[in-house]
C-alpha cells in the first residue's frame, strides 16, 4: 500500500503546483502544463501498480509501452534542445542591410522583459552597424495598448536611433507573419526583396525563426537577445522544444 500511496501523493503535489502556476504566474503557463504532465505520468504508473495486483501481465505490458514512449519522447526533446542551443549563439557579427526585430509582449505601453532584451540586442547591433535599417514587427495583442511595433519604435528612437532607420510593420500576429510581412515591407519601400536579413529575437527562438526565414527563401543571420532571467530562459526553452515539434508536425 505504501508505494501507491506515495505515488498518489506525488501526483497530487505536482498537480497542485502546476495549477498554482497556471492560476497565479502569468507567462509561465508552459511550466505549469509540464508539471501537470509529470503528475499525469506518475498517476499512470501508480495506476498500473494497482492494476498489476489483478492483471500482472497486462499491467507489465502497458508499463513497457509507457516507458518506451517516454524514452523516445525524452530522446527527441534532448536532441531538439541541443539544436536550439546551438542556434541560440547566432551570427551577430554578420553585416546586414536590414534586421527584423521580432515582437514580444507589451504590458500596456511598456515592453515586457523578453521584448526589452530584444530591443537591447537591436540597439547594440544598430549602433555598431550605422548603415543598417531595422524593421520592428508585431501587431497589437490582448492586454497591449499599442502595437508591439509601435512600442519598439518608441523605445529604439528614445535610445537615440534615428527614426528613419526604424520601419514599423504592425500587422504580424506570429513569427511566420513577422518574416513574411517584414520582407514585403522592404520590397514595397525599396523595390526589391533582400537576399539576406538579420533576425533579432530571444536566443532560444532563433532556430525556429530561421526555419520561417527559410520558408521565405531568404538567408538569415541570428542576432541573439540573451534572456537575462534564468527562470525565464528555462520556461521558454522548454516551451520552444514543444513549439519546434509543433512546427515539424503541423507546420505552425
Steps between C-alpha positions, in 0.01 A plus 500: 500500500788736566618525138158590353436746783838671443428510127161665546647752743775592250241522225285734709798716592612551140142561386440758774825683421416499129154645563642769727745605229226506235274709723746739663812520283413657162764431238598167651208301359723243334680424827161444661395267219828310530433439870149378419658269243735360765201447729320310223801272443529424872126430507536254211783309665320499835183373332699223330635392838143459619400320180798266539345345810213365290643477146876476526580425133275778368642751745858404415432529126342844539789607719746403228303692236483809722872481582596465133282798401650714775854396404445587134342832599788584734759415232318718245479787750871477585600498133269793422631693799857451378406637156330801660800571722739478204290749302468731801859624449395660171736696276482852649814608315331467159465815290132550411332788320176411677423343834154378600421540868239241595229620735422377851254601770423860591362585843270789420754719324814364666710215357498169683832364622534281190429793270739720696775241451433501125508878487837509675639255243353705213640824643848350538494373141370827353762694694780281367358498145389859425396417144250231605124550511273328753152371424313468829218249457196420710130576520301614804397208717279438801598720794710727278403867463722546194645268239824318575653677200399841636644415841831396343509811282453724805763318704768492228454862402506600868836322525631722222443298182389729217126454422571453129704190585203331671214378281177378660313187391183489711295211356694184591344279767759218500857424396409383151318827435785699659730372226256512212356845569838654584651375175195629314550842662865511394402410145226767495740771617806406298360318198687177569500218749823460700702183455598496868381656825598500864246359746490652846321277745541323832789253492275195546279612207764541230484144364129509425519858374770386258271223374227753423758712315595196295134465402525851355812395306719758669832448673481596867759587763397463862565795730435358845331689779634331810224409745608681816296297751599129536150395607354667192752328275411157644126560458527627142770250402275208597207664322714551191579126484127433480455784248767352270320166497171675438667669202642168373174308533240765422704774334390761755 
